[in-house]
Amino acid sequence: MLAAYAARTASDDPLTALEVGERPEPEVPDGWARVRVRATSLNHHDLWSLRGVGLPAELLPMILGCDAAGVTDDGQEVVVHAVISDPDFRGDETTDPKRSLLSERYQGTFADEVVVPRRNLVPKPAALSWEEAACLPTAWLTAYRMLFTQSGLRPGDTVLVQGAGGGVATALVSLGAAAGFRVWVTSRHEDKQARALELGADRAFASGARLPERVDAVMETVGAATWAHSLRSLRPGGTVVISGATSGPNPSATELNRIFFLQLRVIGSTMGTRDELEALIRFCELKGVRPVIDSVLPLEQAKDALAKLEAGDVLGKIVLTRQ
Ligand SMILES: NC(=O)c1ccc[n+]([C@@H]2O[C@H](COP(=O)([O-])OP(=O)(O)OC[C@H]3O[C@@H](n4cnc5c(N)ncnc54)[C@H](OP(=O)(O)O)[C@@H]3O)[C@@H](O)[C@H]2O)c1
């Protein structure tokens, strides 16, 4: 079958580690299901994997991709939940110490077929296209959990989203606006600020700009480049929810004094549960919210797609399709 995979890892030039070519068809273990992939979407995770972050050499070659929407052997149209937890683990599967994401230990979704535990299949509603459904399991699920499980925000509260153009960030804007939050964004680019306003943001600012007032919560995925601004922007007792650090994990100032003196809450967040994925899908159906898609390319062009993501030349999600 055709697949886009990490043949090796390359910390400085991740695209040199990518191959697009034939891989063996997967075996289907008991209790697992084969999904014929109709659409998949890119995440920064795929670039981290090519750089070797979280992908040890002994697991290579590894098919990339966390997200998929497709059809099972018995004809069900499904969205794949990408968090693979231990079958014996009970509770919130994102807290399972043995959990992994597709493409970390098990082969990923940039392929004709992917196999996953049956419990990771969620019905795809007809209202969502294949391309839209393929955006939900990672970036959109992460945004859903940040906003609705972790932040403590209530309708009417003000939330700041850093880095408006990203896949998670566009999801945060769309979901937050639909939920009745006052959504403020920052971006380095005026066109991305304007697009965020179209998606429902109330105000858009240049990265690092002083805000007219402090906010109840900040959604942080950019990391070192925006961390100090995130903490400066919070009201006393406010919450920063962090799920990523694209610009680096070590800010020059960690702002410990500010955190304790203003009693700020710093909450880490990763992916979401299968139940949250089902709730996210219902939310999209009920509110008519749809993922923001930057571009759609065939799987054969995975390298071009990843180059675009690496360049940061993206607004929303990049989708790869198969017929
Ligand atoms: N924990 C989890 O479960 C989870 C899930 C999904 C993603 N993540 C992580 O979250 C991060 C974002 O993921 P994504 O898929 O949304 O990535 P993405 O689409 O590539 O988002 C990148 C965005 O970050 C902003 N940005 C990047 N570098 C910046 C800098 N130096 N200064 C200011 N802004 C900068 C940009 O915003 P502007 O161009 O608008 O300024 C850009 O649009 C990644 O690090 C990813 O690994 C984690």
The ligand as a Tripos MOL2 file, in Angstrom:
@<TRIPOS>MOLECULE
LIG
   48    52     1     0     0
SMALL
NO_CHARGES

@<TRIPOS>ATOM
      1 N1         -0.3620   18.1770   23.4330 N.am      1 LIG1
      2 C1         -1.0710   17.7640   22.3970 C.2       1 LIG1
      3 O1         -1.8410   16.8320   22.4760 O.2       1 LIG1
      4 C2         -0.9500   18.5040   21.1080 C.ar      1 LIG1
      5 C3         -1.8910   18.3350   20.1050 C.ar      1 LIG1
      6 C4         -1.7800   19.0930   18.9460 C.ar      1 LIG1
      7 C5         -0.7160   19.9880   18.8030 C.ar      1 LIG1
      8 N2          0.2210   20.0850   19.7870 N.ar      1 LIG1
      9 C6          1.3540   21.0060   19.6520 C.3       1 LIG1
     10 O2          0.8270   22.3350   19.5490 O.3       1 LIG1
     11 C7          1.6480   23.1010   18.6870 C.3       1 LIG1
     12 C8          0.7880   23.7200   17.5960 C.3       1 LIG1
     13 O3          0.3170   22.6710   16.7670 O.3       1 LIG1
     14 P1         -0.4040   23.0130   15.4110 P.3       1 LIG1
     15 O4         -0.6830   21.7210   14.7250 O.co2     1 LIG1
     16 O5         -1.5080   23.9740   15.6840 O.co2     1 LIG1
     17 O6          0.8300   23.7100   14.6510 O.3       1 LIG1
     18 P2          0.8160   24.7460   13.5150 P.3       1 LIG1
     19 O7         -0.4570   24.6130   12.7480 O.co2     1 LIG1
     20 O8          2.0930   24.5760   12.7960 O.co2     1 LIG1
     21 O9          0.7990   26.1590   14.3500 O.3       1 LIG1
     22 C9          1.8310   27.0010   14.3370 C.3       1 LIG1
     23 C10         1.3660   28.4150   14.7450 C.3       1 LIG1
     24 O10         2.1580   28.8140   15.8360 O.3       1 LIG1
     25 C11         2.5060   30.1780   15.7030 C.3       1 LIG1
     26 N3          3.9640   30.3190   15.8460 N.ar      1 LIG1
     27 C12         4.9090   29.4550   15.4590 C.ar      1 LIG1
     28 N4          6.1390   29.9300   15.7580 N.ar      1 LIG1
     29 C13         5.9390   31.1330   16.3450 C.ar      1 LIG1
     30 C14         6.8080   32.1290   16.8770 C.ar      1 LIG1
     31 N5          8.1390   31.9820   16.8650 N.pl3     1 LIG1
     32 N6          6.2640   33.2420   17.4030 N.ar      1 LIG1
     33 C15         4.9240   33.4170   17.4270 C.ar      1 LIG1
     34 N7          4.0520   32.4890   16.9210 N.ar      1 LIG1
     35 C16         4.5580   31.3720   16.3980 C.ar      1 LIG1
     36 C17         2.0940   30.6430   14.3380 C.3       1 LIG1
     37 O11         1.0700   31.6020   14.4930 O.3       1 LIG1
     38 P3          1.0240   32.9450   13.6040 P.3       1 LIG1
     39 O12         1.7020   32.6190   12.3070 O.co2     1 LIG1
     40 O13        -0.4310   33.2160   13.4880 O.co2     1 LIG1
     41 O14         1.7660   33.9850   14.3840 O.co2     1 LIG1
     42 C18         1.6180   29.3930   13.6300 C.3       1 LIG1
     43 O15         0.4640   29.6210   12.8600 O.3       1 LIG1
     44 C19         2.7410   22.1670   18.1510 C.3       1 LIG1
     45 O16         3.9230   22.3740   18.8870 O.3       1 LIG1
     46 C20         2.1750   20.7940   18.4030 C.3       1 LIG1
     47 O17         3.1810   19.8060   18.5710 O.3       1 LIG1
     48 C21         0.1150   19.3610   20.9310 C.ar      1 LIG1
@<TRIPOS>BOND
     1     1     2 1
     2     2     3 2
     3     2     4 1
     4     4     5 ar
     5     4    48 ar
     6     5     6 ar
     7     6     7 ar
     8     7     8 ar
     9     8     9 1
    10     8    48 ar
    11     9    10 1
    12     9    46 1
    13    10    11 1
    14    11    12 1
    15    11    44 1
    16    12    13 1
    17    13    14 1
    18    14    15 2
    19    14    16 1
    20    14    17 1
    21    17    18 1
    22    18    19 2
    23    18    20 1
    24    18    21 1
    25    21    22 1
    26    22    23 1
    27    23    24 1
    28    23    42 1
    29    24    25 1
    30    25    26 1
    31    25    36 1
    32    26    27 ar
    33    26    35 ar
    34    27    28 ar
    35    28    29 ar
    36    29    30 ar
    37    29    35 ar
    38    30    31 1
    39    30    32 ar
    40    32    33 ar
    41    33    34 ar
    42    34    35 ar
    43    36    37 1
    44    36    42 1
    45    37    38 1
    46    38    39 2
    47    38    40 1
    48    38    41 1
    49    42    43 1
    50    44    45 1
    51    44    46 1
    52    46    47 1
@<TRIPOS>SUBSTRUCTURE
     1 LIG1         1 GROUP 0 **** ****
